[in-house]
Amino acid sequence: MPAVIIDGVKREVDPGTPLSSVLPDYIPGRSIAVILPGARESQATRNLKLTTGAGEVIIEFTDRDGLFSSYPTLIPFLGIKWTDRYTAAFGPFSSDFKPSRRPSRYERGDVIIGCGGYDPKQAYLVISRMRHVADHGAREDGGVIGRVVSGRGVIDRFSQGDRVERIEPVISFSETSTSFTTRDTGLVLEDGMQVISRMTIRSQGCTRERINPAVAVSVEHLLVALERGAFQIGRSTSTHIRDERFIGTDVVQEFSAGRREGTVTVRTRGKSRGAVYIYTEDLPSSPAHTIVGQVTNGIELAMLAKEGETLSVTAEPRRFDLVGLPTPVAIEEAERRGIKLISDCTAVGGECVIIRQNPATTLEALSRGEVELETVPFADVIDIDLDDRNAPVTCDIFRRITGLAQHNVGKIPFFFSFDDVFLFKPRVPAGVRIDPENTPDGPVPAGVLGMTNDSRKGTGMVGVRGSENAEFGPTSEPFDGTNIIGRVVDMKRLMERKEGETVFIREVNR
């Protein structure tokens, strides 16, 4: 009988057995890694590591068979020639391309071959430090031959006197065409085949013997991001895969060290702060990344997956968050996790909804073995239904600013009411754009929830009406200034709230 390995466990199967038979819990749409016997081989990637006086930079080249196929002979010529706020240039060295004599647009991290005086015999390796438009004496296509995938902080430190001391290919275990990811559960299993359906991540500071809460805040971000068991790959390079769903979230820097194969980090600075990274190659530490975990099983899935794929992942320990739960349910969950509860609920029968727990993070709660709960009566919680299908971006913004992205209950300040309009004014962080999305084109029914977009001064205001209106949206703005994001399920409860109060909200149908 054919023998296969399913998530590390050897099994014998009947000839012709499909993949679906050995993965009864498979979630449609998730990618599965398949490795055939003898498929793994060691080979050079498309990346080169440049060791300089300022640090190491890894560049992913678009054409390894071109100019840099002869990189050893270039090393003596690659010293800093000039630096400015936009670029750092190494050289000169001789080349043979034809300069275009026109400016091009470049992004941060672009690696360009240009030349001085439009003479390709005076060529330079130009690294872009920031977005700019310039004429670097490059080819007609702009001359971009690659991009920096690691060490972007290093390129900001380049200065006169720095040189490229060493160039070497980045070696990795790469999979041949006989190893791949698939979502086809009808695939027939073959003898010796390995199947990896999910990854397991052990949180930083958490071992079988003890829990260290020193990294509790950044680890909580990881547990929130992976709480639904999915890692959505927004970017994939030869060194890492990245989940971008929580980009824009501020995360504290708690632990920095070398990023080894399987290391999980969260970026703490820059435009991509809040993104979760899983490394498939060894890289040096970065002050812009805090380490939050380690892949303990299934790293092959990360190595084979590509941009746009979704992977199943289990993060350990499971998140401990009671916010939004009724107290009876919270008590059951705490008992299962061995945690004592101290609650302020005085309702008959203990029927309250938890709005806050202290300590708030999983590692702190598990380490202490006790949490304090703040609650409100059920009547004080307003149920809403958000419309992710028609307004995914605005709904995401709404969840972030109300806390619904992290918990089952969020809160929003009740700002003002007049006639049949109820207005709420959450704090929208600077730099958050609320572009027009799902604006109404006809009468707006009662109970519809809306947010004012950036086309009006009151951007970020949230509102709902108690009756239908054919002229203005839920925030009393014209239709083109209003994004419809969902509906209030129980308007009667909302009408009982008073101006100035904090209104607690909970999602249904999510």
N, C-alpha and C positions, 0 to 999 in steps of 0.2 A: 504494500500500500504506500502511496506517496506520503512523504513526511514533510511538513511545512513548519515554520516558526511564526507564530502569531503573537505579536507584542512580547517577544522574548520567551514564549512558552512553546515547546515542541509538541506538535500534534500529528497524528496520522489521520488521513482523510481518504475517502473513496475516490477512485479515478473520476474525473469530470466534475468534482465538487466546485461550486461557484464561491466567490469571495463572500457573498451575502450569508452563506451557511455558517461561517466561522465568526461573523461580526453581527450578532443579533441586535446590538445596541447602536449600530451605525446611524449617524444623523445625516440625512440627505444633504448633498452640497458640500460636505467636508471632504478634503483630500486625504488619500491613503497612500503611503509610500510602499512600493513594491521593488524588492531587490532580488534579482535572479542569481543563481550560483556563479561565483567567479566574476561578479560584475564590478567589484570594487577595485580600483587601481589608483596608484599615486601619480599625479601629474601636475605640471605647472598651471596656475590659473592665468587669467588675463592681467593679473596685477603685478606691479613691481613695487618693492619697498625701497624708498630712498632714505638713507641714514645721513642726516646733516648735523651741523653743530647745534642747531636749534631743536633737534628731535627727529623722530621718525614720521615719515609721511608715506601712506600707501596710495598709489594711483592706479585706477582701473583704466587701462588703455583700450581704445576702440580698435586699434590696429597694432597688435603685437608683432606682426610680420613686417612692419614698415620701419620707420626711423629707429625705434628703440630695440630692434632685433640685434643691433650692434652696440647696445648700451655700455658694455665694458670699455670700449675705446673712447667713450665720451666723458668718462669720469674725470680725467685730468682737466677738462675744459669747463666743468660745471661749478663755477664759483659765482657768488652774487655779483652781478654787474651794476644793478640799480634796484632800489625799492622805493615805492611811494604808497599812498593810502589805497591805491587800486591794485597794484601788482607787485610781484617780486620776480626778477628776471635772472636766470642763470645762463652763463656762456661767456664768450661766444664760441661757436663751433661751426663747422662747414656743413652746408646742406645744398639741395639742388631744386627746391620748389620755386614756383613763380609767384612773387608777391602781387596782391590785387590792387594795392594803393587806394583802399577805401576802408572806412570804419565798419566795425561789426559790433554786435551786442554780446556781452559775456556775463555769465553768472558766477557767483562765488564758488570757488573750487574748480573752475574750468582750467585745463592745462592746454596751453597754446604753443605752437611753433610759429615764431615771428622772426623778424630780422631788422637790423639797423641800417638805415640809409637805403632800404629796398635792395640790399645786397644779400642774397641767401648764403654767401660765404661767411657772413657775419650773423649767423642764426642764434636765436635765444630760446630757451625753454621758459615760457612766461606762465606764472601761476596767478590766477585772478583771486584777489583778496576780497572783492566785493563786486556787486553788479555794476557794470559800467559800459560805456560805448567808447571805442577807441580804434585807431589804426595802428596795429602792431606790426605792420609789414607782413601780414599773414597771407595764406592762400585765399582764393576766391570764396571758399566755403567758411572762412573765419579762422581756419587753422586749428580748431579744437581737436586734440588727439586723445583726450581722456578727461577724467575728473578725479579729484581727491575724494577718496571714500573713507579715509581715516587720517586724523592728524590735522584737521582744519584749524585747531588752535595753534599748531606749530607754524603754519604759514603766516600767522599774524606776528610771529616772533622773528621771522627772518630779518637779518640786518647785514650791513657790510662786514665782510670777513667770514661769513658763513659759506661753507662749501658742501657739495654732495660728496660724502666720504665713501659711500658704498651703495651700489644698486644691486639688488638681488631679486629673483622671481619669488613670488609667494607660492609655496607648495602646499597643496591640500589633497585630501582624498576626494577625488571627483568621481562621479558615477557615469558609466558609459550609457549608451542608448538602451541597454537592457535593464536599466534601473530608472524608475519614473514614478510620478504620482498619478493617481487615477481617482475618478468618482464612479467608475463603472463597477458596480457590485456583482455584475454577471461574469466578471473575469474568472476564467477557470484556473484553479490552483495547480501548480506544477511541483514536482518533487524537488526539494531543496530551496523552495522559494521562501523569502522572508517578507512578512507583512507588518508594517508599523502603522497603526491606526490613530495613535495619540501620543502626545508628549506628557511627561510628568515633571513639574517644577517644584523643587523644594525651596521654600522661602529662606532668604538670608536670615541668620540668627535663630533658625529653628532646627533643632536636631531631635533625635529620639530621647535623648537624655535631659535636655533643658531647652528653655526658650529665652533668648536674649532680646529684650524689647528696645535695645539701643537704636535699631533701625525700623522701629514700628511704623513710623509715619510714611516713609517711602514704600515699605512693603505693603501697607494698606492700599496704596495706589495700585500696586500690582494686583492685589486680590480683587479690587473693584473692577479693574480693566478685564480680568479673566473670569469674573464671577459666573458668567453664563457659559463658560467652558469653551470659548472660541478665541482663536488668535487670527485676526484678519490681516493678511500681509499687504500693506500699502506700498512697501518698498522692499526689494530683494537685491542684495549685492553678493559678491563672492565672499564677504566677511560676515554678513549678518542679514537677518530679516527683521522687519519693523512693523509693528501695529500702530497705526496713526490715529485711531479713533479718539484718543484723549489728548491729542496735540492741543496746546494752549492752556493746559492745566499746570499750575505752579506746583512743583515738587521740591522738597528740601534735599540738600546734599548731605547724606549721612555716612556713606562708606564708599571709599574709592580704592581700587586695587587693579591689578592686571586683568584684562578681559580675556579669559581663556575660552576655549571651545565649550559651548554650553552655558556660559555665563549669561545671566539675564540682567539687564540694566534699564533704568529710566533716565531719559535725558532731562537735565535740570536747568539748562540755559538755552537761549536762542529760540528761533521760530518753531523748532520741533520739540520744545520742552513738553514733557508729559507723555511722549511716545515711548513705547516699550520695545526693547531690542533683545534679540536672541542671537548670540554670536556663534558662527560656524567655523571661525578661525581665531587663532590667538592674536590679540592686539595689546598694546601697552595701555596703562590706565589713562583716564581722561578726567580732568576736573569738571567737565560738563556732564558726566554720567555718574549716577549712584547705583551701586550693585544691590539688587533686590532678590536675587535667587540664582539657582543653578538647575539646568535640565538634568534630571537623574535617569530618565528613560526616554527613548524616542528621538534622540538628536538627529538621526538620519532623516526624519520627516522634515526638519528645518533645513537640512542640507539640500534636499531635492525639490522643495516647494518653490513656487515662483510668485511673482506679484499678482495680486488679485485672488489668490487662493485663500481658503479658510481652513484652519487646522483645529482639530480637537485637542484640548489641553486640560490637564487637571493640576490645579495649584494647591500645594499643601503648606500649611493646614488650610482647611476650608474656612472661609471668612466667617467671623462671628459678629454679626450686626443685627441687633434686635429692633432698631428704629423702624417704625411703621407696622410692627406686629401687634396684634391684640395680646394683652398680658397673659392669658391662658396658653397661647401658642409660644410666647417667649419663655414661659416657665418650663414647658416641655423641652424646648431647644436647649436651655441652660442646663437642665438635668442631664441631657444626653452628652453635653460637653464638660460636665463636672464643674460648673460655675455657679456660685451663689448669687442670688439677686436681692437687691435692696430697692424696693419700689415705693413711690409716693402715692400709688393708686388707692383711692378711698371709695371708689364706686362699689355699689352692691354687686356681689358676685365677681368683683375684680375685673369688670369689663371696661378696660381703658385701652388707649392706643399709645404706644411708646413714641415720644418725640425726641428723646435724647438719652444716650447712655454714657457713663463715665466709669472707666476710661473708654475712649471712643474707638481705639484700634484693636485689632484682633490679637496681636502679639502681647500687648499690655494686658488685655482682659484674660488671656490664657495664662500669662505669667503670674498675675495677681490672684486669679481664681475667684474674683468677685467683681461685680459691676453694680453701680447705682443707676436707677432708671427714673426719668422724668416723664410723666404721662399727662394726657388730657382725655376728657370724656369722648366717646365716639361722636357725639353730636357736634363737636368742635372741629371735626375733620371733614373737608370738602372733597368729594370724589370727582375726578376729572378724567376725560378720555382724550388723549393726544392723537393728532392725525399725522403719523410719520409718513404715510404714503404720499400725501400731497404737500407736506411742509417739513421734510426731514431736517433741513438745516436750522430752521427757526425753532423746531421742537427740541433739537439738541441744545441750542442756546438756552431755551427756557429751562430745560432740566438742569443745566449747569448752574444757572444763577439762582435756582430755587432749592438746590440740593437733591433733586430727584435723580440726578445722575449717580449719586453715591448711596442714597437710601430709598426706602419704600415710602417715606413721608418727607415732603419738602415744606418750605414755608415762604410766605410772601407777604409784604406789608400792605394792609388795606389803606390806600391813600385818600380816596375821596369818592363820594357818591352824589349824584344829582338825577332827578327824574327817575329813569329806569336804568341808569348807567352806573356800573360799579368799576372803579379804577384802582389798579394796584401799581406800585412803583418799586420794582426790584432794583438792586444795584447791578448795573451792567458794567463790567470792567472796561477800562479804556482800551481802544483798539479793536473791540468786537464789532464787526459789521453785521447789520441786520438788513440785508438786501431784500427788495420786494420778492415775495414768494407766496403763492396761493392767495392772491388778492381776490376779493369777491367780485362777481360781475352781475349780481342781482340781489334781491332782498336778503338780508342777513337774519336768520331765525333767532328767536329767543334762546339764551343759554350758550350761544356760540362764543368761544374764547378767541381773542385776537391780541396781536402785539403790533404796536406802531413801528413801522420800518424807518430806515434812514432818510426817506424822502420828506420827513416831517421833523419839526423841532422836538417833539415829544418822543423821540425814538426810545424804544425799550419799555414804554408804558404798556401795561397789560389791562385788558378790559373785557367786560361781558355785559350784555343787555338783558333786561327782564322781558322785553317784547321785541317783535320783529321790526326791522327798520329798512326802508328801501333807499335811503340817502347816505347814511353814515355807518361806519363799521362799529365794532364793539368798544373801541376807545374814543368814539365820537370824531374820528378822523375820516376824510374821504376814503372811498374804497381803495384807491391806488396807494394810500398810505398805511393800509392795514393788512397784515399777514394773518390769515385764519389758521390757528394751530390746534383746534379741538373744540371740546364742549364741556360745560359743567353739568354733571350728571344730576345733582340735586340742588336746584336753584333755591328751594325753600331754606335750606341750611345756610346758604350764602347770604340771603336777605336778613338773617338774624345776626350777622356780624356787624360790628361797629367800626366807624372810621378810627384809624390809629392802631387798631389791633393787628397782631400777627395772625394771619390766616394759615392754617395747616392744610396741606393738600396731599392727596394720595391718588395714584394712577390706578385705573381699572383697565382690563383687557390688554395688559402688556405682557 
